[in-house]
Amino acid sequence: MAAEENVLDELRRLRLRMPQLTGALAAGTNGLVLGADAGNPEGVAALTAAALGVCVRLTEAGGQGRFQELLVRGERGYVATYAAGSSAVLTLLAGPRVNIDRLHREARRSGARIGDLIDGPTRHPGPGS
């Protein structure tokens, strides 16, 4: 339970640093929610797991190595998913005016922290390895 509370704390800190975020969640690669600061976390986590499965296969089939991140742009903003250690992902929802470079920078940093909380301090390859 301590890891889950720490994950939630990291998500809250990320949202404070990035006010354009409308939601944030960490989930296992199996779609189970580890921590969420977003509406409909179970639905978003399940869809993230499905998208992750496709992304892992796509990066491998294309010879691009392990999955690192996915960015989807919709009419009203972005959905971005980042590897968070070997068994988790970080998914962020952001408004249309978000600075994408900053989003990537902050999310990669938070993803690494969440990965450490879930996997332990030793860095592991990302999901799909």
C-alpha positions in Angstrom: 0.0 0.0 0.0 2.9 2.4 0.7 4.0 2.2 -3.0 0.4 3.0 -4.2 0.3 6.1 -1.9 3.7 7.2 -3.2 2.5 6.7 -6.8 -0.5 8.9 -6.1 1.7 11.5 -4.5 3.9 11.5 -7.7 0.8 11.9 -9.9 -0.4 14.9 -7.8 3.0 16.6 -8.0 3.1 16.1 -11.7 -0.3 17.7 -12.1 0.9 20.7 -10.0 3.9 21.1 -12.3 1.7 20.8 -15.4 -1.6 22.6 -14.9 -2.6 21.7 -18.5 -3.1 18.1 -17.4 -6.7 17.1 -16.9 -5.9 13.7 -15.6 -3.0 11.3 -14.7 -2.9 7.6 -13.8 -0.4 4.9 -13.3 -1.4 1.4 -14.2 0.2 -2.0 -14.5 0.8 -3.2 -18.0 -2.2 -5.6 -17.3 -4.5 -2.6 -17.0 -4.9 -2.6 -13.2 -4.9 0.9 -11.7 -2.0 1.6 -9.4 -2.9 5.2 -8.7 -5.1 7.8 -10.3 -5.8 11.5 -10.3 -8.3 11.3 -13.2 -11.9 10.6 -14.0 -12.8 7.0 -15.2 -9.4 5.5 -14.2 -10.4 1.9 -14.8 -11.7 2.6 -18.3 -8.6 4.6 -19.2 -6.3 2.0 -17.7 -8.0 -0.8 -19.6 -7.7 1.1 -22.9 -4.1 2.0 -22.1 -3.3 -1.7 -21.7 -4.9 -2.6 -25.0 -3.0 0.2 -26.8 0.2 -0.8 -25.1 -0.2 -4.3 -26.5 -0.4 -3.0 -30.0 2.5 -0.5 -29.4 4.8 -3.1 -28.0 4.2 -5.4 -31.1 4.5 -2.4 -33.4 7.8 -1.2 -32.1 9.2 -4.7 -32.1 7.9 -5.5 -35.6 9.3 -2.2 -36.9 12.7 -3.0 -35.3 12.5 0.1 -33.0 13.2 -1.7 -29.7 11.2 -1.5 -26.5 8.1 0.6 -26.1 8.9 4.0 -24.6 5.9 6.3 -25.2 2.7 6.9 -27.2 1.1 10.3 -28.0 -2.4 10.6 -29.3 -3.9 13.9 -30.3 -7.7 14.4 -30.3 -9.9 17.4 -31.0 -9.9 18.5 -27.4 -6.4 17.5 -26.3 -3.9 14.7 -25.9 -3.5 11.3 -24.4 0.1 10.3 -23.7 1.4 7.0 -22.3 4.9 6.5 -21.1 6.8 3.4 -19.9 7.2 3.4 -16.1 9.6 0.7 -15.3 9.2 -2.9 -16.4 5.6 -3.5 -15.3 3.8 -0.1 -15.3 2.8 2.8 -17.5 1.9 6.4 -16.9 -1.0 7.8 -18.9 -1.7 11.5 -19.0 -4.6 13.5 -20.3 -3.8 17.1 -21.4 -5.5 20.0 -22.9 -4.9 21.2 -26.4 -2.5 24.1 -25.3 -0.1 21.9 -23.5 3.6 22.3 -24.3 4.4 18.9 -25.8 8.2 19.1 -25.1 7.5 19.9 -21.5 4.9 17.2 -21.3 7.4 14.7 -22.5 10.2 15.9 -20.2 8.0 15.9 -17.0 6.3 12.6 -17.9 9.5 10.8 -18.5 10.8 12.0 -15.2 7.6 11.0 -13.4 7.5 7.7 -15.2 11.1 6.9 -14.0 10.1 7.7 -10.4 6.9 5.6 -10.7 9.0 2.7 -12.2 11.4 3.0 -9.2 8.4 2.9 -6.8 6.9 -0.2 -8.5 10.0 -2.1 -9.5 12.4 -0.9 -6.9 15.4 1.4 -7.3 17.1 -0.8 -9.9 16.1 0.4 -13.4 14.5 -2.2 -15.5 13.6 -2.2 -19.2 10.2 -0.8 -20.2 7.0 -2.7 -20.8 7.0 -5.4 -23.4 10.6 -6.5 -22.7 
